[in-house]
Amino acid sequence: MSISVVDNSSVAIDSDPHYENRVNLAAVFRMTARLDMHESVANHFSYAVSGDGSQFLINPIGRHFSNVRASELLLLDANDESTMDKPNAPDPTAWAIHGAMHRNVPQARCVLHVHPKFATVLASIEDDGLPPIDQNTMRYFNRVSLDTGFDGMGLGDEAERMTTTMGDNRVLIMGNHGVMVIGDTIAKAFDELYYFERACSTYITALMTGKPLRIVSDEVAEKTAQQWDHYINRTQYAEAHLSEVREILDREEPDYKL
Protein backbone atom coordinates (compact mmCIF):
# COMPACT_ATOMS: atom_id res chain seq x y z
CA MET A 1 0.00 0.00 0.00
CA SER A 2 1.26 3.51 -0.79
CA ILE A 3 0.52 6.97 0.56
CA SER A 4 0.37 10.39 -1.04
CA VAL A 5 3.05 12.88 -0.06
CA VAL A 6 3.76 16.52 -0.79
CA ASP A 7 5.60 15.91 -4.05
CA ASN A 8 2.85 13.54 -5.27
CA SER A 9 5.18 10.56 -5.15
CA SER A 10 4.56 7.66 -2.79
CA VAL A 11 6.40 5.62 -0.20
CA ALA A 12 5.67 2.33 1.48
CA ILE A 13 4.02 2.48 4.88
CA ASP A 14 6.86 0.65 6.57
CA SER A 15 9.31 3.36 5.47
CA ASP A 16 7.06 6.36 6.09
CA PRO A 17 8.59 8.58 8.82
CA HIS A 18 5.12 9.90 9.66
CA TYR A 19 3.43 6.53 10.03
CA GLU A 20 2.92 6.72 13.81
CA ASN A 21 1.36 10.18 13.47
CA ARG A 22 -0.87 8.84 10.71
CA VAL A 23 -2.06 6.02 12.97
CA ASN A 24 -2.74 8.36 15.89
CA LEU A 25 -4.68 10.79 13.71
CA ALA A 26 -6.65 7.97 12.05
CA ALA A 27 -7.54 6.67 15.52
CA VAL A 28 -8.85 10.08 16.49
CA PHE A 29 -11.00 10.23 13.36
CA ARG A 30 -12.50 6.83 14.15
CA MET A 31 -13.24 7.58 17.81
CA THR A 32 -14.68 11.01 16.98
CA ALA A 33 -17.15 9.24 14.70
CA ARG A 34 -18.03 6.78 17.45
CA LEU A 35 -18.70 9.71 19.78
CA ASP A 36 -21.00 11.26 17.15
CA MET A 37 -18.99 14.46 16.97
CA HIS A 38 -18.54 14.25 13.19
CA GLU A 39 -20.83 15.57 10.44
CA SER A 40 -21.41 13.46 7.33
CA VAL A 41 -18.21 13.61 5.24
CA ALA A 42 -17.44 17.17 6.36
CA ASN A 43 -15.09 18.54 9.06
CA HIS A 44 -11.36 17.97 9.22
CA PHE A 45 -8.39 17.18 11.45
CA SER A 46 -4.74 17.92 10.71
CA TYR A 47 -1.32 17.43 12.25
CA ALA A 48 1.92 19.25 11.40
CA VAL A 49 4.85 16.96 10.66
CA SER A 50 7.54 19.51 9.73
CA GLY A 51 9.54 21.58 12.18
CA ASP A 52 8.02 24.87 11.04
CA GLY A 53 4.51 23.39 11.02
CA SER A 54 3.89 24.09 7.34
CA GLN A 55 3.68 20.48 6.17
CA PHE A 56 0.70 18.66 7.62
CA LEU A 57 -1.44 15.55 7.40
CA ILE A 58 -5.18 15.98 6.77
CA ASN A 59 -8.16 13.85 5.76
CA PRO A 60 -9.00 13.52 2.05
CA ILE A 61 -12.17 15.07 0.69
CA GLY A 62 -15.37 13.07 0.98
CA ARG A 63 -14.12 10.44 3.43
CA HIS A 64 -16.33 9.58 6.41
CA PHE A 65 -14.49 9.79 9.73
CA SER A 66 -15.42 6.18 10.53
CA ASN A 67 -13.65 4.98 7.37
CA VAL A 68 -10.42 6.99 7.54
CA ARG A 69 -7.24 4.92 7.33
CA ALA A 70 -3.68 5.99 8.12
CA SER A 71 -2.53 5.60 4.52
CA GLU A 72 -5.28 7.85 3.15
CA LEU A 73 -4.24 11.00 4.97
CA LEU A 74 -2.93 13.65 2.62
CA LEU A 75 0.41 15.31 3.23
CA LEU A 76 0.12 18.97 2.23
CA ASP A 77 2.28 22.07 2.34
CA ALA A 78 0.56 25.17 3.71
CA ASN A 79 2.75 27.36 1.49
CA ASP A 80 1.96 25.52 -1.75
CA GLU A 81 -0.44 27.82 -3.63
CA SER A 82 -1.10 25.12 -6.24
CA THR A 83 -2.59 22.66 -3.74
CA MET A 84 -6.20 23.09 -4.84
CA ASP A 85 -5.24 22.51 -8.49
CA LYS A 86 -3.83 19.03 -7.82
CA PRO A 87 -5.71 15.73 -8.36
CA ASN A 88 -5.70 14.91 -4.64
CA ALA A 89 -6.85 18.38 -3.54
CA PRO A 90 -8.51 18.49 -0.11
CA ASP A 91 -11.88 19.97 0.75
CA PRO A 92 -11.70 23.75 0.07
CA THR A 93 -12.71 24.66 3.62
CA ALA A 94 -10.17 22.21 5.01
CA TRP A 95 -7.43 23.82 2.95
CA ALA A 96 -8.51 27.34 3.90
CA ILE A 97 -8.82 26.74 7.65
CA HIS A 98 -6.00 24.29 8.26
CA GLY A 99 -3.68 25.83 5.70
CA ALA A 100 -4.04 29.18 7.46
CA MET A 101 -3.55 27.69 10.91
CA HIS A 102 -0.41 25.75 9.99
CA ARG A 103 0.97 28.64 7.98
CA ASN A 104 0.41 31.29 10.63
CA VAL A 105 0.31 29.48 13.99
CA PRO A 106 3.32 27.13 14.21
CA GLN A 107 2.49 26.13 17.80
CA ALA A 108 -0.79 24.65 16.55
CA ARG A 109 0.71 21.27 15.75
CA CYS A 110 -2.65 19.50 15.80
CA VAL A 111 -5.82 21.26 14.63
CA LEU A 112 -9.22 19.61 15.11
CA HIS A 113 -12.32 21.23 13.60
CA VAL A 114 -15.79 19.74 14.02
CA HIS A 115 -19.43 20.68 14.56
CA PRO A 116 -20.32 18.51 17.58
CA LYS A 117 -23.84 18.90 18.93
CA PHE A 118 -23.34 20.70 22.21
CA ALA A 119 -20.33 22.85 21.28
CA THR A 120 -22.23 23.99 18.19
CA VAL A 121 -25.28 24.81 20.30
CA LEU A 122 -23.00 26.96 22.47
CA ALA A 123 -21.66 28.62 19.32
CA SER A 124 -25.23 29.38 18.22
CA ILE A 125 -26.68 31.13 21.27
CA GLU A 126 -26.17 34.75 22.22
CA ASP A 127 -25.03 33.89 25.74
CA ASP A 128 -22.03 31.98 24.43
CA GLY A 129 -19.95 31.76 27.59
CA LEU A 130 -19.21 28.54 29.46
CA PRO A 131 -19.79 29.22 33.16
CA PRO A 132 -17.88 27.13 35.73
CA ILE A 133 -20.55 24.75 37.01
CA ASP A 134 -18.60 21.48 37.19
CA GLN A 135 -15.02 20.24 36.93
CA ASN A 136 -15.15 19.93 33.15
CA THR A 137 -16.49 23.42 32.54
CA MET A 138 -13.93 24.77 35.01
CA ARG A 139 -11.18 23.26 32.87
CA TYR A 140 -11.96 25.98 30.31
CA PHE A 141 -12.37 28.92 32.67
CA ASN A 142 -10.94 31.99 30.87
CA ARG A 143 -9.29 29.58 28.43
CA VAL A 144 -11.64 29.73 25.43
CA SER A 145 -11.58 32.23 22.55
CA LEU A 146 -14.63 33.33 20.59
CA ASP A 147 -14.94 34.29 16.94
CA THR A 148 -18.10 36.29 16.23
CA GLY A 149 -17.39 37.34 12.67
CA PHE A 150 -19.00 34.43 10.80
CA ASP A 151 -19.57 35.42 7.18
CA GLY A 152 -19.55 32.10 5.34
CA MET A 153 -18.18 28.59 5.37
CA GLY A 154 -14.59 28.99 6.57
CA LEU A 155 -13.14 30.40 3.35
CA GLY A 156 -10.89 33.42 2.88
CA ASP A 157 -11.18 36.07 5.57
CA GLU A 158 -12.68 33.79 8.24
CA ALA A 159 -9.83 31.30 7.99
CA GLU A 160 -7.14 33.97 8.28
CA ARG A 161 -9.01 35.79 11.05
CA MET A 162 -9.25 32.68 13.21
CA THR A 163 -5.47 32.36 13.34
CA THR A 164 -5.32 35.55 15.41
CA THR A 165 -8.63 35.14 17.26
CA MET A 166 -7.40 31.90 18.84
CA GLY A 167 -4.73 33.85 20.74
CA ASP A 168 -2.98 31.82 23.44
CA ASN A 169 -5.96 29.55 24.06
CA ARG A 170 -6.43 25.98 22.89
CA VAL A 171 -10.15 26.20 22.13
CA LEU A 172 -11.92 28.53 19.72
CA ILE A 173 -15.70 28.73 19.64
CA MET A 174 -16.49 29.53 16.03
CA GLY A 175 -19.68 31.55 16.36
CA ASN A 176 -22.57 30.22 14.23
CA HIS A 177 -20.23 27.48 13.03
CA GLY A 178 -18.64 24.98 15.42
CA VAL A 179 -15.42 24.56 17.36
CA MET A 180 -11.69 24.42 16.70
CA VAL A 181 -9.24 22.85 19.14
CA ILE A 182 -5.45 22.90 18.90
CA GLY A 183 -2.69 21.06 20.74
CA ASP A 184 1.01 20.39 20.57
CA THR A 185 0.28 16.67 20.20
CA ILE A 186 -2.55 14.67 18.66
CA ALA A 187 -3.31 13.14 22.06
CA LYS A 188 -3.62 16.50 23.82
CA ALA A 189 -5.79 18.00 21.09
CA PHE A 190 -8.15 15.02 21.12
CA ASP A 191 -8.39 15.06 24.91
CA GLU A 192 -9.18 18.77 24.76
CA LEU A 193 -11.92 18.23 22.18
CA TYR A 194 -13.41 15.33 24.12
CA TYR A 195 -13.63 17.25 27.38
CA PHE A 196 -14.83 20.47 25.77
CA GLU A 197 -17.80 18.68 24.22
CA ARG A 198 -18.48 17.00 27.58
CA ALA A 199 -18.37 20.41 29.28
CA CYS A 200 -20.75 21.90 26.71
CA SER A 201 -23.08 18.93 27.13
CA THR A 202 -23.28 19.48 30.89
CA TYR A 203 -23.90 23.20 30.48
CA ILE A 204 -26.55 22.95 27.75
CA THR A 205 -28.33 20.15 29.63
CA ALA A 206 -28.28 22.25 32.80
CA LEU A 207 -29.86 25.14 30.89
CA MET A 208 -32.60 22.80 29.69
CA THR A 209 -33.70 22.12 33.27
CA GLY A 210 -34.71 25.77 33.64
CA LYS A 211 -33.22 25.78 37.13
CA PRO A 212 -30.67 28.34 38.38
CA LEU A 213 -27.07 27.36 37.75
CA ARG A 214 -24.74 26.69 40.69
CA ILE A 215 -21.75 28.75 39.50
CA VAL A 216 -18.58 28.63 41.56
CA SER A 217 -16.45 31.66 42.35
CA ASP A 218 -13.77 32.86 39.95
CA GLU A 219 -11.16 31.84 42.51
CA VAL A 220 -12.37 28.24 42.67
CA ALA A 221 -12.82 28.07 38.90
CA GLU A 222 -9.27 29.31 38.27
CA LYS A 223 -7.82 26.98 40.90
CA THR A 224 -9.54 24.02 39.25
CA ALA A 225 -8.44 25.12 35.76
CA GLN A 226 -4.85 25.33 36.95
CA GLN A 227 -5.16 21.85 38.43
CA TRP A 228 -6.34 20.62 35.05
CA ASP A 229 -3.42 22.38 33.33
CA HIS A 230 -0.93 20.84 35.72
CA TYR A 231 -2.44 17.38 35.43
CA ILE A 232 -2.58 17.37 31.63
CA ASN A 233 0.85 18.92 31.14
CA ARG A 234 2.74 17.07 33.88
CA THR A 235 1.36 13.56 33.38
CA GLN A 236 0.73 11.21 30.49
CA TYR A 237 -3.04 11.60 30.93
CA ALA A 238 -3.86 12.60 27.35
CA GLU A 239 -1.44 10.01 25.96
CA ALA A 240 -3.12 7.32 28.07
CA HIS A 241 -6.51 8.43 26.72
CA LEU A 242 -5.34 8.03 23.12
CA SER A 243 -3.58 4.76 23.93
CA GLU A 244 -6.84 3.34 25.25
CA VAL A 245 -8.64 4.54 22.12
CA ARG A 246 -6.10 2.73 19.98
CA GLU A 247 -6.47 -0.45 22.05
CA ILE A 248 -10.22 -0.40 21.44
CA LEU A 249 -9.71 0.14 17.73
CA ASP A 250 -6.96 -2.49 17.52
CA ARG A 251 -9.51 -4.98 18.83
CA GLU A 252 -12.58 -3.81 16.91
CA GLU A 253 -11.44 -1.80 13.84
CA PRO A 254 -7.81 -2.70 13.15
CA ASP A 255 -8.01 -1.48 9.55
CA TYR A 256 -7.59 2.13 10.78
CA LYS A 257 -3.84 1.41 10.82
CA LEU A 258 -3.66 0.45 7.15
BAPAPA-67099 format. One line per field, with one value per residue (C-alpha): chain; x, y, z. Coordinates in Angstrom, 3 decimals. Example, Ala and Ser with C-alpha at 12.3 -4.5 7.8 and 13.67 -1.06 7.14 Angstrom:
2
chain: (A | A)
east: (12.300 | 13.670)
north: (-4.500 | -1.060)
up: (7.800 | 7.140)
END
This chain:
258
chain: (A | A | A | A | A | A | A | A | A | A | A | A | A | A | A | A | A | A | A | A | A | A | A | A | A | A | A | A | A | A | A | A | A | A | A | A | A | A | A | A | A | A | A | A | A | A | A | A | A | A | A | A | A | A | A | A | A | A | A | A | A | A | A | A | A | A | A | A | A | A | A | A | A | A | A | A | A | A | A | A | A | A | A | A | A | A | A | A | A | A | A | A | A | A | A | A | A | A | A | A | A | A | A | A | A | A | A | A | A | A | A | A | A | A | A | A | A | A | A | A | A | A | A | A | A | A | A | A | A | A | A | A | A | A | A | A | A | A | A | A | A | A | A | A | A | A | A | A | A | A | A | A | A | A | A | A | A | A | A | A | A | A | A | A | A | A | A | A | A | A | A | A | A | A | A | A | A | A | A | A | A | A | A | A | A | A | A | A | A | A | A | A | A | A | A | A | A | A | A | A | A | A | A | A | A | A | A | A | A | A | A | A | A | A | A | A | A | A | A | A | A | A | A | A | A | A | A | A | A | A | A | A | A | A | A | A | A | A | A | A | A | A | A | A | A | A | A | A | A | A | A | A | A | A | A | A | A | A)
east: (0.000 | 1.257 | 0.520 | 0.371 | 3.054 | 3.758 | 5.602 | 2.845 | 5.177 | 4.557 | 6.395 | 5.667 | 4.020 | 6.861 | 9.310 | 7.059 | 8.590 | 5.124 | 3.429 | 2.918 | 1.362 | -0.873 | -2.059 | -2.743 | -4.683 | -6.654 | -7.539 | -8.852 | -11.005 | -12.501 | -13.238 | -14.677 | -17.152 | -18.030 | -18.700 | -20.999 | -18.990 | -18.543 | -20.835 | -21.414 | -18.211 | -17.442 | -15.088 | -11.363 | -8.388 | -4.738 | -1.315 | 1.915 | 4.853 | 7.537 | 9.538 | 8.018 | 4.507 | 3.888 | 3.678 | 0.701 | -1.443 | -5.178 | -8.158 | -8.999 | -12.171 | -15.374 | -14.120 | -16.329 | -14.492 | -15.417 | -13.651 | -10.422 | -7.240 | -3.684 | -2.529 | -5.284 | -4.245 | -2.935 | 0.410 | 0.124 | 2.285 | 0.563 | 2.746 | 1.956 | -0.435 | -1.103 | -2.586 | -6.196 | -5.243 | -3.832 | -5.705 | -5.700 | -6.850 | -8.507 | -11.876 | -11.699 | -12.706 | -10.168 | -7.427 | -8.507 | -8.824 | -5.998 | -3.676 | -4.037 | -3.551 | -0.414 | 0.971 | 0.414 | 0.310 | 3.316 | 2.492 | -0.790 | 0.711 | -2.648 | -5.822 | -9.221 | -12.320 | -15.792 | -19.429 | -20.318 | -23.844 | -23.335 | -20.335 | -22.233 | -25.278 | -23.000 | -21.660 | -25.229 | -26.675 | -26.168 | -25.032 | -22.031 | -19.947 | -19.213 | -19.788 | -17.884 | -20.555 | -18.596 | -15.016 | -15.152 | -16.492 | -13.930 | -11.176 | -11.955 | -12.371 | -10.939 | -9.289 | -11.636 | -11.577 | -14.632 | -14.942 | -18.104 | -17.389 | -19.001 | -19.567 | -19.554 | -18.179 | -14.595 | -13.142 | -10.888 | -11.185 | -12.676 | -9.826 | -7.141 | -9.010 | -9.248 | -5.472 | -5.322 | -8.633 | -7.400 | -4.729 | -2.977 | -5.962 | -6.425 | -10.152 | -11.923 | -15.704 | -16.486 | -19.683 | -22.568 | -20.227 | -18.636 | -15.419 | -11.688 | -9.236 | -5.446 | -2.693 | 1.012 | 0.284 | -2.548 | -3.308 | -3.622 | -5.789 | -8.152 | -8.388 | -9.178 | -11.921 | -13.411 | -13.634 | -14.833 | -17.804 | -18.481 | -18.373 | -20.745 | -23.079 | -23.276 | -23.903 | -26.549 | -28.327 | -28.277 | -29.864 | -32.597 | -33.695 | -34.707 | -33.222 | -30.671 | -27.066 | -24.741 | -21.754 | -18.576 | -16.450 | -13.774 | -11.157 | -12.369 | -12.815 | -9.269 | -7.822 | -9.538 | -8.441 | -4.848 | -5.162 | -6.337 | -3.422 | -0.925 | -2.436 | -2.578 | 0.855 | 2.741 | 1.355 | 0.725 | -3.037 | -3.860 | -1.440 | -3.125 | -6.505 | -5.341 | -3.575 | -6.839 | -8.644 | -6.096 | -6.475 | -10.224 | -9.708 | -6.964 | -9.507 | -12.578 | -11.441 | -7.806 | -8.013 | -7.588 | -3.839 | -3.664)
north: (0.000 | 3.511 | 6.970 | 10.394 | 12.884 | 16.525 | 15.911 | 13.544 | 10.560 | 7.657 | 5.625 | 2.327 | 2.485 | 0.650 | 3.357 | 6.360 | 8.576 | 9.898 | 6.527 | 6.717 | 10.181 | 8.838 | 6.022 | 8.357 | 10.785 | 7.967 | 6.665 | 10.084 | 10.229 | 6.827 | 7.584 | 11.006 | 9.241 | 6.780 | 9.707 | 11.262 | 14.458 | 14.251 | 15.568 | 13.458 | 13.607 | 17.166 | 18.536 | 17.969 | 17.175 | 17.917 | 17.432 | 19.248 | 16.962 | 19.508 | 21.581 | 24.868 | 23.392 | 24.094 | 20.483 | 18.664 | 15.554 | 15.983 | 13.850 | 13.522 | 15.069 | 13.073 | 10.441 | 9.576 | 9.790 | 6.180 | 4.985 | 6.993 | 4.915 | 5.990 | 5.603 | 7.849 | 10.997 | 13.653 | 15.312 | 18.968 | 22.072 | 25.172 | 27.358 | 25.516 | 27.819 | 25.124 | 22.662 | 23.087 | 22.506 | 19.034 | 15.726 | 14.913 | 18.382 | 18.489 | 19.973 | 23.752 | 24.665 | 22.206 | 23.821 | 27.340 | 26.737 | 24.288 | 25.832 | 29.182 | 27.688 | 25.748 | 28.636 | 31.292 | 29.477 | 27.127 | 26.134 | 24.654 | 21.273 | 19.502 | 21.260 | 19.614 | 21.232 | 19.735 | 20.675 | 18.514 | 18.896 | 20.697 | 22.845 | 23.986 | 24.813 | 26.956 | 28.617 | 29.379 | 31.133 | 34.748 | 33.891 | 31.980 | 31.764 | 28.539 | 29.223 | 27.128 | 24.747 | 21.481 | 20.235 | 19.928 | 23.425 | 24.765 | 23.261 | 25.975 | 28.922 | 31.988 | 29.581 | 29.733 | 32.226 | 33.325 | 34.293 | 36.288 | 37.340 | 34.433 | 35.421 | 32.105 | 28.589 | 28.995 | 30.402 | 33.422 | 36.073 | 33.789 | 31.301 | 33.966 | 35.794 | 32.684 | 32.364 | 35.549 | 35.142 | 31.905 | 33.854 | 31.816 | 29.552 | 25.979 | 26.201 | 28.535 | 28.731 | 29.528 | 31.554 | 30.219 | 27.484 | 24.980 | 24.565 | 24.420 | 22.845 | 22.903 | 21.065 | 20.389 | 16.666 | 14.673 | 13.142 | 16.500 | 18.001 | 15.022 | 15.055 | 18.772 | 18.228 | 15.326 | 17.249 | 20.467 | 18.679 | 17.000 | 20.406 | 21.896 | 18.931 | 19.476 | 23.201 | 22.946 | 20.153 | 22.249 | 25.139 | 22.802 | 22.121 | 25.771 | 25.780 | 28.341 | 27.356 | 26.695 | 28.750 | 28.625 | 31.663 | 32.860 | 31.836 | 28.237 | 28.070 | 29.309 | 26.981 | 24.019 | 25.120 | 25.326 | 21.851 | 20.624 | 22.384 | 20.835 | 17.375 | 17.374 | 18.924 | 17.072 | 13.556 | 11.215 | 11.599 | 12.599 | 10.015 | 7.323 | 8.428 | 8.032 | 4.763 | 3.336 | 4.540 | 2.732 | -0.447 | -0.400 | 0.141 | -2.488 | -4.980 | -3.813 | -1.798 | -2.703 | -1.482 | 2.125 | 1.410 | 0.447)
up: (0.000 | -0.789 | 0.558 | -1.043 | -0.062 | -0.789 | -4.054 | -5.269 | -5.155 | -2.787 | -0.204 | 1.479 | 4.877 | 6.573 | 5.473 | 6.087 | 8.821 | 9.657 | 10.035 | 13.813 | 13.467 | 10.706 | 12.969 | 15.889 | 13.709 | 12.052 | 15.520 | 16.494 | 13.361 | 14.151 | 17.809 | 16.979 | 14.696 | 17.455 | 19.776 | 17.151 | 16.967 | 13.187 | 10.443 | 7.329 | 5.237 | 6.355 | 9.057 | 9.220 | 11.445 | 10.710 | 12.246 | 11.396 | 10.662 | 9.731 | 12.182 | 11.042 | 11.021 | 7.337 | 6.171 | 7.625 | 7.401 | 6.774 | 5.762 | 2.054 | 0.685 | 0.977 | 3.429 | 6.412 | 9.734 | 10.530 | 7.365 | 7.541 | 7.332 | 8.124 | 4.525 | 3.148 | 4.974 | 2.620 | 3.232 | 2.235 | 2.339 | 3.709 | 1.488 | -1.753 | -3.631 | -6.241 | -3.737 | -4.843 | -8.492 | -7.818 | -8.364 | -4.637 | -3.545 | -0.107 | 0.750 | 0.068 | 3.624 | 5.009 | 2.949 | 3.902 | 7.645 | 8.258 | 5.698 | 7.459 | 10.914 | 9.995 | 7.981 | 10.632 | 13.992 | 14.208 | 17.799 | 16.549 | 15.747 | 15.798 | 14.634 | 15.111 | 13.604 | 14.025 | 14.560 | 17.583 | 18.925 | 22.209 | 21.276 | 18.187 | 20.301 | 22.471 | 19.315 | 18.224 | 21.267 | 22.222 | 25.742 | 24.428 | 27.594 | 29.460 | 33.165 | 35.733 | 37.013 | 37.188 | 36.930 | 33.153 | 32.541 | 35.015 | 32.872 | 30.309 | 32.665 | 30.865 | 28.425 | 25.426 | 22.553 | 20.587 | 16.944 | 16.234 | 12.672 | 10.798 | 7.175 | 5.340 | 5.368 | 6.568 | 3.353 | 2.881 | 5.573 | 8.238 | 7.993 | 8.283 | 11.047 | 13.211 | 13.335 | 15.407 | 17.263 | 18.841 | 20.739 | 23.435 | 24.062 | 22.886 | 22.128 | 19.721 | 19.644 | 16.034 | 16.356 | 14.235 | 13.031 | 15.419 | 17.356 | 16.703 | 19.136 | 18.904 | 20.740 | 20.567 | 20.205 | 18.663 | 22.057 | 23.821 | 21.093 | 21.120 | 24.911 | 24.764 | 22.182 | 24.123 | 27.378 | 25.772 | 24.219 | 27.582 | 29.285 | 26.714 | 27.133 | 30.886 | 30.478 | 27.748 | 29.634 | 32.802 | 30.894 | 29.686 | 33.274 | 33.635 | 37.128 | 38.379 | 37.752 | 40.690 | 39.498 | 41.562 | 42.349 | 39.952 | 42.509 | 42.672 | 38.898 | 38.272 | 40.899 | 39.247 | 35.762 | 36.955 | 38.432 | 35.054 | 33.328 | 35.717 | 35.427 | 31.628 | 31.143 | 33.884 | 33.383 | 30.490 | 30.928 | 27.349 | 25.957 | 28.072 | 26.720 | 23.123 | 23.931 | 25.249 | 22.122 | 19.984 | 22.047 | 21.442 | 17.730 | 17.516 | 18.830 | 16.911 | 13.842 | 13.149 | 9.546 | 10.776 | 10.819 | 7.153)
END
